[in-house]
Amino acid sequence: MKKITIIIWGLIILIFPLNTQADELPSLSADCLEEMKNRDVEFNKAIMKDIISGLDLNIDNQNYIEVSDKDLDAAHLIYGGKEVDENYQSLHDQFIVASRGKPTLYIKPREAYLLYKQPDNMNVSVHLKLTDLKWVVMEKDKKEGNSVPYKLLKCEKEYLKKKREYLDHQ
């Protein structure tokens, strides 16, 4: 009886095959991803320009080195990647903030500024000094900043539309 049931189900599946081919989830093209990356870089530059001018900071690329959170992590790994490294950790902790764009560190020997724009467009500058083992906050300055628009690209809008349609048909 068991064999007959298996044979019948096998014939049913052969006669009425299941539709196993699903539409493919849309994805972003390589060109669109590159455009997004460039747009994000320009967006972050505009935010930093607004913060530096809005807080009247004397920061330029000749005296300061611009460092992102990824740059900081890479430097930490290059120089040994110690688990307990107060110098690295004291800087890394400063990057843990809610922000528009990416927080950016401007650093020179024994002095640094972490700049970021809060979601409410408040510009923030954290002035840091290097002590014996770690970076210490000397001053934190906040001032209302300008809104910097973040525009979706045409290819992103099309992707989101196709993704919504795909998910609605699932």
C-alpha positions as MATLAB code, in Angstrom:
seq = 'MKKITIIIWGLIILIFPLNTQADELPSLSADCLEEMKNRDVEFNKAIMKDIISGLDLNIDNQNYIEVSDKDLDAAHLIYGGKEVDENYQSLHDQFIVASRGKPTLYIKPREAYLLYKQPDNMNVSVHLKLTDLKWVVMEKDKKEGNSVPYKLLKCEKEYLKKKREYLDHQ';
ca = [
       0.000    0.000    0.000;
       2.864    2.325    0.858;
       4.532    1.697   -2.521;
       1.326    2.438   -4.410;
       0.876    5.753   -2.551;
       4.450    6.789   -3.389;
       3.980    5.840   -7.068;
       0.687    7.783   -7.282;
       2.280   10.906   -5.734;
       5.234   10.561   -8.066;
       2.915   10.423  -11.101;
       0.939   13.444   -9.856;
       4.127   15.466   -9.472;
       5.275   14.431  -12.964;
       1.941   15.248  -14.559;
       1.367   18.532  -12.635;
       4.815   19.933  -11.937;
       5.112   22.571   -9.244;
       5.940   26.055  -10.392;
       9.292   26.376   -8.641;
      10.640   29.237  -10.723;
      10.241   32.519   -8.853;
      10.974   36.015  -10.049;
      14.444   37.115   -9.145;
      14.867   39.712   -6.393;
      15.951   42.993   -8.009;
      19.485   44.223   -7.354;
      21.476   47.394   -7.861;
      23.835   47.607  -10.812;
      27.565   48.140  -10.324;
      27.235   51.590  -11.922;
      24.465   52.541   -9.504;
      26.502   51.331   -6.526;
      29.440   53.467   -7.712;
      27.173   56.506   -8.142;
      25.794   55.941   -4.630;
      29.303   55.762   -3.213;
      30.274   59.039   -4.930;
      27.058   60.734   -3.787;
      27.724   59.646   -0.181;
      31.287   61.024   -0.300;
      30.006   64.366   -1.603;
      27.204   64.391    0.987;
      29.688   63.853    3.806;
      32.000   66.576    2.425;
      29.069   69.020    2.393;
      28.233   68.110    5.994;
      31.846   68.611    7.153;
      32.027   71.946    5.319;
      28.844   73.095    7.075;
      30.166   72.009   10.484;
      33.614   73.598   10.054;
      32.191   76.915    8.841;
      29.204   76.881   11.218;
      31.381   76.301   14.303;
      34.128   78.580   12.951;
      36.818   75.905   13.325;
      40.328   76.409   12.009;
      40.602   72.959   10.442;
      42.278   72.448    7.101;
      43.775   69.465    5.310;
      47.302   70.863    5.594;
      47.465   70.723    9.387;
      44.990   67.921   10.070;
      44.604   64.435    8.684;
      41.030   63.348    7.970;
      40.253   59.945    9.522;
      37.076   57.868    9.222;
      36.020   55.097   11.587;
      37.234   52.525    9.028;
      40.604   54.277    8.763;
      40.927   54.178   12.549;
      40.098   50.462   12.663;
      42.617   49.738    9.888;
      45.358   51.669   11.695;
      44.567   49.783   14.892;
      45.007   46.449   13.105;
      48.178   47.569   11.327;
      49.792   48.631   14.599;
      49.173   45.390   16.439;
      45.428   45.223   17.072;
      45.818   44.808   20.837;
      42.637   43.825   22.655;
      43.297   46.344   25.412;
      44.406   49.549   23.736;
      43.165   52.638   25.592;
      44.552   54.963   22.928;
      42.507   53.332   20.150;
      39.441   52.648   22.314;
      39.223   56.252   23.552;
      39.035   57.453   19.921;
      36.823   54.613   18.707;
      34.228   55.330   21.406;
      33.818   58.883   20.096;
      32.489   57.537   16.779;
      29.505   55.863   18.464;
      26.957   58.626   17.867;
      23.713   59.117   15.968;
      24.580   61.248   12.967;
      23.713   62.341    9.463;
      26.560   61.279    7.235;
      29.638   59.788    8.827;
      31.402   61.247   11.862;
      34.896   62.334   10.850;
      38.027   62.766   12.925;
      40.498   65.510   12.074;
      43.759   64.733   13.796;
      47.205   66.198   14.234;
      49.888   65.308   16.799;
      48.333   65.138   20.283;
      45.139   66.960   19.216;
      41.980   65.993   17.339;
      38.450   67.102   16.525;
      35.588   64.696   15.933;
      32.904   66.367   13.833;
      29.392   65.154   13.128;
      25.878   66.394   12.419;
      23.115   65.075   14.655;
      19.865   63.892   13.013;
      18.233   67.206   14.073;
      20.950   69.108   12.065;
      22.816   70.213   15.198;
      26.532   70.510   14.345;
      28.842   68.964   16.953;
      32.574   69.331   17.502;
      34.379   67.252   20.108;
      37.863   68.620   20.877;
      40.241   65.878   22.063;
      43.756   65.944   23.498;
      46.120   63.007   23.849;
      47.252   62.286   27.398;
      49.751   59.559   28.294;
      47.555   56.642   27.273;
      44.283   57.891   25.858;
      42.381   60.691   24.175;
      40.401   62.921   26.554;
      37.488   65.212   25.672;
      38.547   68.790   26.357;
      35.485   70.553   24.989;
      32.252   69.750   23.190;
      30.652   72.472   21.080;
      27.157   72.369   19.526;
      25.436   74.799   17.236;
      22.401   74.684   14.950;
      23.554   73.746   11.455;
      22.101   73.907    7.986;
      20.123   71.038    6.546;
      22.145   69.181    3.919;
      19.803   67.362    1.509;
      20.362   63.682    0.798;
      18.951   62.880   -2.609;
      18.103   59.407   -3.850;
      19.481   58.636   -7.285;
      17.159   57.663  -10.139;
      18.585   54.125  -10.140;
      17.911   53.819   -6.380;
      14.299   54.940   -6.800;
      13.794   52.404   -9.604;
      15.387   49.660   -7.508;
      13.162   50.459   -4.507;
      10.075   50.457   -6.740;
      10.994   47.064   -8.241;
      11.789   45.650   -4.803;
       8.415   46.805   -3.437;
       6.643   45.207   -6.411;
       8.626   42.009   -5.920;
       7.748   41.838   -2.216;
       4.065   42.624   -2.894;
       3.860   39.609   -5.248;
       5.388   37.154   -2.795;
];
